[in-house]
Amino acid sequence: MPRILRAGMQLQNCNDEMQPFIPLSPALCYTYRTMQVLEIYQSRQGEGIWTGQPSVFVRFLGCPLRCRFCDTAYARHNEGEAGPGVSLTLDEIVGRVLLFDIPHVVLTGGEPMIVPQIVELTKLLKEFDRQITIETAGIAFQPVVCDLMSISPKLRNTIPLDGDLALIREHDRERSKPEIVQQLVLQYNHQLKFVVETKEDLREIEEYLSRLRGTTPSRILLMPQATEAEAMPSKAAWIEPFCRARGYCYCPRMQLVWYGSKRRT
């Protein structure tokens, strides 16, 4: 008998024991294609235009960037706190998502747009009428199916200040792909979410947006760089007026307010 994963259970550091499964969609031949998944859990969306939306989060393993203030650095490699992740078939992923009985699914990482089979996964989730958000840095394109493309272009403030020089240079080279962001903006319902650390970042954001077509001010979100809720108000004092003057949205990290700086929130 296959084990049934109850709603509310989580992939704890991806060490859940692999079990037999019943294919959900054998006619689509997805069953034996696998993806590296770090964790699947239920929470509320804490950022963006769908803030507060109960959601199932599927976090994939792997990201080529090394953002200085990344709050999911454990999802970069098979190392450290996260453990090795687990290889799941598309049917297994969708089966675990459906057990939560929540219509909104967030595909995140890591960087989900570099994950093999992400297109097939989104199509399969849509067969079960799931509302899909994809959280991406805008560094890769695949023709996925989604309801909201949440794009977080990486500014210069993401460049690591120390560490391996080769990795720092690689990050700086790969962090900004405006041609890919442009493609995503033109093809998908989207939001552009910029992480703001200092007032100097505001000028860089304006320069970036001046070269971008197909978006509107209401889709531009400015989020204070913070790992604790207490750090946000001081930055909000100058980010919010900047947003109001331009029609942008100020975007607090509400998961820090609701849950604190905790994983799987």
ChimeraX attribute file (.defattr): number of C-alpha atoms within 10 A of each C-alpha:
attribute: neighborCount
match mode: 1-to-1
recipient: residues
	/A:1	7
	/A:2	9
	/A:3	10
	/A:4	12
	/A:5	15
	/A:6	10
	/A:7	15
	/A:8	12
	/A:9	13
	/A:10	17
	/A:11	17
	/A:12	15
	/A:13	17
	/A:14	19
	/A:15	15
	/A:16	12
	/A:17	8
	/A:18	13
	/A:19	11
	/A:20	10
	/A:21	15
	/A:22	12
	/A:23	17
	/A:24	15
	/A:25	13
	/A:26	11
	/A:27	8
	/A:28	9
	/A:29	11
	/A:30	18
	/A:31	18
	/A:32	13
	/A:33	15
	/A:34	17
	/A:35	21
	/A:36	19
	/A:37	25
	/A:38	27
	/A:39	23
	/A:40	23
	/A:41	20
	/A:42	21
	/A:43	15
	/A:44	18
	/A:45	23
	/A:46	22
	/A:47	18
	/A:48	22
	/A:49	18
	/A:50	13
	/A:51	15
	/A:52	14
	/A:53	16
	/A:54	16
	/A:55	24
	/A:56	26
	/A:57	23
	/A:58	23
	/A:59	24
	/A:60	25
	/A:61	27
	/A:62	22
	/A:63	19
	/A:64	16
	/A:65	24
	/A:66	19
	/A:67	22
	/A:68	16
	/A:69	16
	/A:70	15
	/A:71	13
	/A:72	14
	/A:73	19
	/A:74	19
	/A:75	27
	/A:76	20
	/A:77	16
	/A:78	16
	/A:79	11
	/A:80	11
	/A:81	10
	/A:82	20
	/A:83	16
	/A:84	18
	/A:85	25
	/A:86	22
	/A:87	17
	/A:88	18
	/A:89	21
	/A:90	25
	/A:91	24
	/A:92	22
	/A:93	18
	/A:94	19
	/A:95	18
	/A:96	21
	/A:97	25
	/A:98	17
	/A:99	15
	/A:100	17
	/A:101	12
	/A:102	16
	/A:103	17
	/A:104	19
	/A:105	25
	/A:106	22
	/A:107	23
	/A:108	19
	/A:109	28
	/A:110	27
	/A:111	24
	/A:112	23
	/A:113	25
	/A:114	19
	/A:115	19
	/A:116	14
	/A:117	18
	/A:118	19
	/A:119	15
	/A:120	17
	/A:121	22
	/A:122	23
	/A:123	15
	/A:124	20
	/A:125	23
	/A:126	15
	/A:127	10
	/A:128	11
	/A:129	11
	/A:130	21
	/A:131	18
	/A:132	21
	/A:133	24
	/A:134	24
	/A:135	22
	/A:136	24
	/A:137	26
	/A:138	26
	/A:139	22
	/A:140	17
	/A:141	14
	/A:142	15
	/A:143	13
	/A:144	17
	/A:145	21
	/A:146	23
	/A:147	17
	/A:148	18
	/A:149	22
	/A:150	27
	/A:151	22
	/A:152	19
	/A:153	22
	/A:154	22
	/A:155	18
	/A:156	14
	/A:157	18
	/A:158	21
	/A:159	20
	/A:160	18
	/A:161	11
	/A:162	9
	/A:163	8
	/A:164	9
	/A:165	11
	/A:166	9
	/A:167	16
	/A:168	19
	/A:169	13
	/A:170	14
	/A:171	20
	/A:172	19
	/A:173	11
	/A:174	13
	/A:175	22
	/A:176	17
	/A:177	15
	/A:178	16
	/A:179	14
	/A:180	16
	/A:181	23
	/A:182	16
	/A:183	15
	/A:184	21
	/A:185	21
	/A:186	14
	/A:187	12
	/A:188	16
	/A:189	15
	/A:190	21
	/A:191	22
	/A:192	24
	/A:193	24
	/A:194	22
	/A:195	22
	/A:196	21
	/A:197	17
	/A:198	13
	/A:199	12
	/A:200	10
	/A:201	16
	/A:202	18
	/A:203	10
	/A:204	14
	/A:205	17
	/A:206	10
	/A:207	11
	/A:208	13
	/A:209	16
	/A:210	9
	/A:211	9
	/A:212	14
	/A:213	12
	/A:214	10
	/A:215	16
	/A:216	12
	/A:217	14
	/A:218	14
	/A:219	18
	/A:220	25
	/A:221	23
	/A:222	25
	/A:223	23
	/A:224	22
	/A:225	19
	/A:226	20
	/A:227	16
	/A:228	14
	/A:229	17
	/A:230	11
	/A:231	12
	/A:232	18
	/A:233	14
	/A:234	10
	/A:235	17
	/A:236	19
	/A:237	10
	/A:238	12
	/A:239	23
	/A:240	18
	/A:241	13
	/A:242	17
	/A:243	20
	/A:244	11
	/A:245	8
	/A:246	11
	/A:247	15
	/A:248	19
	/A:249	21
	/A:250	20
	/A:251	23
	/A:252	22
	/A:253	21
	/A:254	18
	/A:255	21
	/A:256	18
	/A:257	14
	/A:258	12
	/A:259	13
	/A:260	14
	/A:261	15
	/A:262	11
	/A:263	8
	/A:264	16
	/A:265	17
